[in-house]
């Protein structure tokens, strides 16, 4: 089932409000189209080459 990035972003902002971020945190959609449809999602705390490889392997 596909959903839009916008819906995921809204959920995450409710779960972890942007106002709770630290000064060094980047929050919200940093790249991409909020109206793009997605079927798979992978989340991580810190992005690494291994995380990118896992996302590619799982069609995220």
N, CA, C and O of each residue as an XYZ file, in Angstrom:
240
protein
N       0.844     -1.170      0.000
C       0.000      0.000      0.000
C       0.898      1.244      0.000
O       1.806      1.356      0.823
N       0.651      2.142     -0.891
C       1.455      3.361     -1.003
C       0.855      4.472     -0.147
O      -0.354      4.533      0.073
N       1.712      5.319      0.313
C       1.303      6.538      1.011
C       2.215      7.661      0.536
O       3.179      7.413     -0.189
N       1.929      8.849      0.926
C       2.758      9.988      0.503
C       3.750     10.358      1.605
O       3.489     10.172      2.793
N       4.875     10.879      1.181
C       5.892     11.326      2.128
C       5.279     12.312      3.118
O       5.619     12.294      4.301
N       4.391     13.159      2.648
C       3.728     14.154      3.496
C       3.050     13.495      4.706
O       3.120     14.027      5.814
N       2.399     12.351      4.508
C       1.702     11.670      5.600
C       2.691     11.118      6.624
O       2.448     11.182      7.829
N       3.795     10.583      6.141
C       4.823     10.064      7.045
C       5.438     11.209      7.837
O       5.648     11.090      9.045
N       5.722     12.297      7.175
C       6.307     13.467      7.830
C       5.376     14.021      8.905
O       5.825     14.377      9.994
N       4.100     14.092      8.608
C       3.119     14.568      9.586
C       3.099     13.664     10.809
O       3.094     14.147     11.941
N       3.088     12.348     10.583
C       3.100     11.393     11.695
C       4.344     11.581     12.556
O       4.253     11.647     13.782
N       5.507     11.666     11.912
C       6.757     11.807     12.662
C       6.803     13.121     13.438
O       7.329     13.163     14.550
N       6.259     14.188     12.865
C       6.232     15.477     13.565
C       5.300     15.456     14.771
O       5.522     16.187     15.736
N       4.259     14.626     14.725
C       3.377     14.477     15.883
C       4.045     13.615     16.950
O       3.925     13.887     18.144
N       4.743     12.583     16.513
C       5.407     11.659     17.433
C       6.609     12.328     18.104
O       6.838     12.154     19.301
N       7.369     13.092     17.320
C       8.558     13.797     17.816
C       8.484     15.241     17.320
O       9.044     15.559     16.271
N       7.808     16.109     18.051
C       7.613     17.487     17.600
C       8.939     18.204     17.306
O       9.894     18.085     18.074
N       8.994     18.942     16.201
C      10.220     19.658     15.839
C      10.717     20.600     16.936
O      11.915     20.875     17.007
N       9.835     21.090     17.780
C      10.237     21.984     18.860
C      11.101     21.321     19.921
O      11.691     22.006     20.755
N      11.181     19.990     19.897
C      11.991     19.274     20.886
C      13.409     18.994     20.388
O      14.195     18.346     21.079
N      13.727     19.472     19.213
C      15.037     19.184     18.618
C      16.148     19.946     19.323
O      15.906     20.941     20.008
N      17.350     19.468     19.145
C      18.532     20.180     19.622
C      18.975     21.143     18.520
O      18.561     20.999     17.370
N      19.801     22.107     18.858
C      20.251     23.109     17.886
C      20.936     22.495     16.668
O      20.852     23.042     15.569
N      21.601     21.381     16.855
C      22.360     20.757     15.769
C      21.528     19.780     14.942
O      22.026     19.247     13.950
N      20.283     19.533     15.321
C      19.432     18.580     14.605
C      18.800     19.209     13.372
O      18.337     20.349     13.408
N      18.788     18.459     12.292
C      18.023     18.824     11.100
C      16.710     18.059     11.173
O      16.719     16.836     11.312
N      15.600     18.745     11.085
C      14.304     18.074     11.180
C      13.469     18.369      9.945
O      13.711     19.334      9.220
N      12.491     17.523      9.729
C      11.605     17.703      8.587
C      12.171     17.094      7.323
O      13.247     16.496      7.329
N      11.441     17.253      6.257
C      11.859     16.732      4.955
C      12.967     17.627      4.416
O      12.738     18.800      4.122
N      14.154     17.074      4.288
C      15.300     17.861      3.827
C      15.474     17.788      2.323
O      15.976     18.730      1.711
N      15.068     16.685      1.722
C      15.205     16.508      0.278
C      13.993     15.734     -0.224
O      13.489     14.853      0.472
N      13.531     16.051     -1.402
C      12.467     15.265     -2.005
C      11.147     15.999     -2.102
O      11.009     17.150     -1.688
N      10.193     15.298     -2.658
C       8.864     15.834     -2.933
C       7.882     15.314     -1.892
O       7.671     14.104     -1.816
N       7.276     16.177     -1.089
C       6.347     15.711     -0.066
C       5.130     14.986     -0.633
O       4.460     14.249      0.090
N       4.838     15.185     -1.909
C       3.695     14.510     -2.515
C       4.074     13.228     -3.246
O       3.225     12.603     -3.882
N       5.339     12.833     -3.160
C       5.770     11.577     -3.778
C       5.190     10.403     -3.000
O       5.076     10.448     -1.775
N       4.825      9.346     -3.732
C       4.295      8.146     -3.090
C       5.438      7.219     -2.713
O       6.427      7.099     -3.435
N       5.282      6.566     -1.568
C       6.271      5.597     -1.102
C       5.565      4.308     -0.709
O       4.402      4.320     -0.307
N       6.278      3.205     -0.829
C       5.738      1.916     -0.412
C       6.566      1.286      0.697
O       6.071      0.420      1.417
N       7.824      1.707      0.848
C       8.708      1.179      1.888
C       9.422      2.326      2.579
O       9.742      3.339      1.958
N       9.668      2.156      3.869
C      10.350      3.188      4.646
C      11.397      2.527      5.531
O      11.163      1.463      6.104
N      12.541      3.165      5.633
C      13.586      2.740      6.563
C      13.973      3.964      7.376
O      14.263      5.016      6.808
N      13.981      3.842      8.683
C      14.390      4.965      9.521
C      15.705      4.636     10.210
O      16.035      3.470     10.427
N      16.444      5.673     10.547
C      17.709      5.492     11.261
C      18.004      6.755     12.048
O      17.444      7.817     11.775
N      18.872      6.631     13.011
C      19.287      7.797     13.785
C      20.376      8.558     13.045
O      20.304      9.779     12.905
N      21.367      7.845     12.579
C      22.467      8.445     11.821
C      22.639      7.676     10.521
O      22.735      6.449     10.531
N      22.679      8.381      9.417
C      22.833      7.722      8.126
C      24.303      7.369      7.903
O      25.202      8.178      8.133
N      24.513      6.147      7.453
C      25.854      5.654      7.146
C      25.793      4.956      5.796
O      24.711      4.758      5.243
N      26.946      4.586      5.270
C      26.963      3.828      4.018
C      26.192      2.524      4.168
O      25.510      2.100      3.235
N      26.289      1.884      5.329
C      25.580      0.623      5.564
C      24.067      0.832      5.554
O      23.329     -0.010      5.043
N      23.608      1.933      6.106
C      22.172      2.237      6.112
C      21.684      2.481      4.690
O      20.614      2.006      4.311
N      22.454      3.211      3.909
C      22.087      3.455      2.512
C      22.027      2.134      1.758
O      21.101      1.911      0.978
N      22.996      1.260      1.977
C      23.003     -0.050      1.315
C      21.773     -0.860      1.713
O      21.165     -1.513      0.865
N      21.399     -0.826      2.990
C      20.212     -1.541      3.451
C      18.949     -0.977      2.809
O      18.065     -1.734      2.411
N      18.861      0.334      2.706
C      17.701      0.964      2.074
C      17.588      0.543      0.615
O      16.498      0.230      0.137
N      18.702      0.535     -0.083
C      18.694      0.115     -1.491
C      18.291     -1.345     -1.603
O      17.483     -1.708     -2.459
N      18.851     -2.182     -0.740
C      18.552     -3.618     -0.766
C      17.071     -3.886     -0.506
O      16.515     -4.849     -1.034
N      16.435     -3.047      0.297
C      15.027     -3.249      0.656
C      14.071     -2.343     -0.113
O      12.920     -2.169      0.289
N      14.540     -1.767     -1.213
C      13.703     -0.902     -2.057
C      13.055      0.235     -1.274
O      11.875      0.531     -1.461
N      13.818      0.860     -0.410
C      13.308      1.988      0.382
C      13.724      3.297     -0.252
O      13.393      4.365      0.263
